[in-house]
Amino acid sequence: MTEVIGLSAFAHSDLPTEEVERQQEVYDALTDAVRGLVDATIRSTVPEERIRSVEERVRALTEELRSEQLPGPFGIHYNDEGRSWNWGNVVVGRRNAIAPPMELLERPGGGLRAQVELGAAYEGPPGLVHGGVTMLLLDHLMGEVGSDGHRRVTMTGTLTGRYAAPTPLGPVVLEGWIAREEGRKVFVEATLGTPEAVTVEAHGVFIIPSWA
Ligand SMILES: CC(C)(COP(=O)(O)OP(=O)(O)OC[C@H]1O[C@@H](n2cnc3c(N)ncnc32)[C@H](O)[C@@H]1OP(=O)(O)O)[C@@H](O)C(=O)NCCC(=O)NCCSC(=O)Cc1ccccc1
């Protein structure tokens, strides 16, 4: 059953959490393999004729996966045990090879933190993380912070960032916290950087929508 709330589609599922976890392991392995393929596609130096042969085999694998597929995006699924899974999400999706993926952890003192490894697929300026990617990760983390443990829905209203220094590809750390709240507005602050230094500071107004 799919329930449409505001702009989002949430699908109720009868899958028990144990089965969700089992399936997640299966897809984690596939997604990790595809992520490796993305990185290898960028960095491979094998001769051109081998590239053509790999292309044919990748197309065949894609056809095999497409033989049975959803009519649209994955959406957010949830069961009666309170487990939800958004495996298509561009930042945290366990079946999305574009997602690093980012795993969210509790931040001491409140809010959330995360550590991700950003490789060649996230490059903007040479050797550096694309500025849009850093804001993508920050937006997601800050949205989750604003939701206060999924207690409420929040959507990004306004997001601003200050790029204080370039972010090299490699390990990246993020943290975000609620600065204050005014009615339906949740003011969230966050930082992103290397394990040694903050490179981006972000401020966001996350809104609890009128329809929520
Ligand atoms: C929902 C809303 C943002 C606001 O609509 P309504 O509910 O009708 O709001 P209403 O007009 O009743 O004003 C209430 C109060 O709020 C204020 N205010 C209003 N707007 C803004 C503003 N832009 N910026 C700042 N403040 C604003 C307004 O002045 C008023 O303040 P007041 O009480 O007078 O002091 C709507 O414009 C929308 O859907 N925009 C698209 C959002 C979208 O697509 N975002 C991207 C996808 S989410 C994502 O990717 C991240 C994510 C990841 C993971 C997890 C979670 C998140």
Ligand as a Chemical Component Dictionary entry (heavy atoms), coordinates in Angstrom:
data_LIG
# 
_chem_comp.id                   LIG 
_chem_comp.type                 NON-POLYMER 
_chem_comp.pdbx_formal_charge   0 
_chem_comp.three_letter_code    LIG 
# 
loop_
_chem_comp_atom.comp_id 
_chem_comp_atom.atom_id 
_chem_comp_atom.alt_atom_id 
_chem_comp_atom.type_symbol 
_chem_comp_atom.charge 
_chem_comp_atom.model_Cartn_x 
_chem_comp_atom.model_Cartn_y 
_chem_comp_atom.model_Cartn_z 
_chem_comp_atom.pdbx_ordinal 
LIG C1  C1  C 0 7.497  23.098 3.023  1  
LIG C2  C2  C 0 7.982  24.457 2.475  2  
LIG C3  C3  C 0 9.499  24.579 2.695  3  
LIG C4  C4  C 0 7.310  25.579 3.256  4  
LIG O1  O1  O 0 5.958  25.573 2.959  5  
LIG P1  P1  P 0 4.825  25.807 4.085  6  
LIG O2  O2  O 0 4.784  24.658 5.042  7  
LIG O3  O3  O 0 3.594  26.109 3.343  8  
LIG O4  O4  O 0 5.426  27.038 4.878  9  
LIG P2  P2  P 0 4.760  28.467 5.137  10 
LIG O5  O5  O 0 4.733  29.279 3.894  11 
LIG O6  O6  O 0 3.471  28.240 5.887  12 
LIG O7  O7  O 0 5.851  29.097 6.107  13 
LIG C5  C5  C 0 6.097  28.634 7.458  14 
LIG C6  C6  C 0 7.239  29.447 8.025  15 
LIG O8  O8  O 0 8.449  29.053 7.339  16 
LIG C7  C7  C 0 9.014  30.197 6.649  17 
LIG N1  N1  N 0 9.490  29.735 5.354  18 
LIG C8  C8  C 0 8.746  29.225 4.357  19 
LIG N2  N2  N 0 9.522  28.865 3.328  20 
LIG C9  C9  C 0 10.796 29.152 3.690  21 
LIG C10 C10 C 0 12.032 29.014 3.047  22 
LIG N3  N3  N 0 12.134 28.486 1.808  23 
LIG N4  N4  N 0 13.147 29.394 3.700  24 
LIG C11 C11 C 0 13.073 29.919 4.937  25 
LIG N5  N5  N 0 11.902 30.082 5.615  26 
LIG C12 C12 C 0 10.773 29.714 4.985  27 
LIG C13 C13 C 0 7.882  31.190 6.501  28 
LIG O9  O9  O 0 8.377  32.501 6.406  29 
LIG C14 C14 C 0 7.119  30.935 7.768  30 
LIG O10 O10 O 0 7.760  31.598 8.844  31 
LIG P3  P3  P 0 6.930  32.408 9.955  32 
LIG O11 O11 O 0 6.115  31.353 10.654 33 
LIG O12 O12 O 0 6.076  33.385 9.183  34 
LIG O13 O13 O 0 7.974  33.043 10.824 35 
LIG C15 C15 C 0 7.608  24.572 0.954  36 
LIG O14 O14 O 0 7.980  25.839 0.470  37 
LIG C16 C16 C 0 8.288  23.494 0.131  38 
LIG O15 O15 O 0 7.829  22.351 0.065  39 
LIG N6  N6  N 0 9.451  23.853 -0.501 40 
LIG C17 C17 C 0 10.277 22.844 -1.177 41 
LIG C18 C18 C 0 11.163 22.124 -0.167 42 
LIG C19 C19 C 0 12.102 21.155 -0.853 43 
LIG O16 O16 O 0 11.785 20.571 -1.867 44 
LIG N7  N7  N 0 13.300 20.944 -0.216 45 
LIG C20 C20 C 0 14.259 19.998 -0.755 46 
LIG C21 C21 C 0 13.912 18.555 -0.377 47 
LIG S1  S1  S 0 14.225 18.220 1.357  48 
LIG C22 C22 C 0 15.844 17.560 1.315  49 
LIG O17 O17 O 0 16.308 17.200 0.266  50 
LIG C23 C23 C 0 16.590 17.486 2.589  51 
LIG C24 C24 C 0 16.176 16.434 3.516  52 
LIG C25 C25 C 0 16.840 15.218 3.569  53 
LIG C26 C26 C 0 16.481 14.260 4.457  54 
LIG C27 C27 C 0 15.445 14.466 5.351  55 
LIG C28 C28 C 0 14.784 15.668 5.318  56 
LIG C29 C29 C 0 15.144 16.657 4.423  57 
# 
loop_
_chem_comp_bond.comp_id 
_chem_comp_bond.atom_id_1 
_chem_comp_bond.atom_id_2 
_chem_comp_bond.value_order 
_chem_comp_bond.pdbx_ordinal 
LIG C1  C2  SING 1  
LIG C2  C3  SING 2  
LIG C2  C4  SING 3  
LIG C2  C15 SING 4  
LIG C4  O1  SING 5  
LIG O1  P1  SING 6  
LIG P1  O2  DOUB 7  
LIG P1  O3  SING 8  
LIG P1  O4  SING 9  
LIG O4  P2  SING 10 
LIG P2  O5  DOUB 11 
LIG P2  O6  SING 12 
LIG P2  O7  SING 13 
LIG O7  C5  SING 14 
LIG C5  C6  SING 15 
LIG C6  O8  SING 16 
LIG C6  C14 SING 17 
LIG O8  C7  SING 18 
LIG C7  N1  SING 19 
LIG C7  C13 SING 20 
LIG N1  C8  SING 21 
LIG N1  C12 SING 22 
LIG C8  N2  DOUB 23 
LIG N2  C9  SING 24 
LIG C9  C10 SING 25 
LIG C9  C12 DOUB 26 
LIG C10 N3  SING 27 
LIG C10 N4  DOUB 28 
LIG N4  C11 SING 29 
LIG C11 N5  DOUB 30 
LIG N5  C12 SING 31 
LIG C13 O9  SING 32 
LIG C13 C14 SING 33 
LIG C14 O10 SING 34 
LIG O10 P3  SING 35 
LIG P3  O11 DOUB 36 
LIG P3  O12 SING 37 
LIG P3  O13 SING 38 
LIG C15 O14 SING 39 
LIG C15 C16 SING 40 
LIG C16 O15 DOUB 41 
LIG C16 N6  SING 42 
LIG N6  C17 SING 43 
LIG C17 C18 SING 44 
LIG C18 C19 SING 45 
LIG C19 O16 DOUB 46 
LIG C19 N7  SING 47 
LIG N7  C20 SING 48 
LIG C20 C21 SING 49 
LIG C21 S1  SING 50 
LIG S1  C22 SING 51 
LIG C22 O17 DOUB 52 
LIG C22 C23 SING 53 
LIG C23 C24 SING 54 
LIG C24 C25 SING 55 
LIG C24 C29 DOUB 56 
LIG C25 C26 DOUB 57 
LIG C26 C27 SING 58 
LIG C27 C28 DOUB 59 
LIG C28 C29 SING 60 
# 
